[in-house]
Amino acid sequence: MIALGCDHGGFALMQEVKKLLDKKGMAYRDFGTDSEASTDYPIYAKRVGKAIQSGECENGILICGTGIGISITANKMKGIRCALCHDVFSAEATRLHNDSNVLAMGGRVVGAGLALKIVETFLSTPFSGEERHQRRIAQMESEAN
Ligand code: RB5
């Protein structure tokens, strides 16, 4: 299950993402927002982060105007590794190296054509599982240096 969240700045692009997921038959839960009316992106970042923390969803997609505020918020949550990607190379690399569980994008930054390629790449690329990457991910969560 994929958790989806966006603010007004990401609403239009999220509708395109949902069409793609529907076409691919991929299950998702939409945590809002549900219109282009102005709202606060932390609400949706936290809903998506909590759905992943609880195990209800395996991963998520967050979209605000820039992708910045919504990704900063998500990354304050334990166990959330949110990658702000506006290119396909980064979307692939963050899955391989960081085992990112949330993709963030800016609806005012990328067009739908590129964004959907980024989504497809993020969702289809597995974590490499390599020891050095596992070690570095463990270091992210650790209090030690
Ligand atoms: C909303 O105007 C905008 O600030 C928000 O979508 C996002 O870009 C924040 O980082």
Boltz pocket constraint, residues with backbone or C-beta under 6 A from the ligand:
constraints:
  - pocket:
      binder: B
      contacts: [[A, 7], [A, 8], [A, 9], [A, 10], [A, 39], [A, 41], [A, 64], [A, 65], [A, 66], [A, 67], [A, 68], [A, 69], [A, 70]]
      max_distance: 6.0
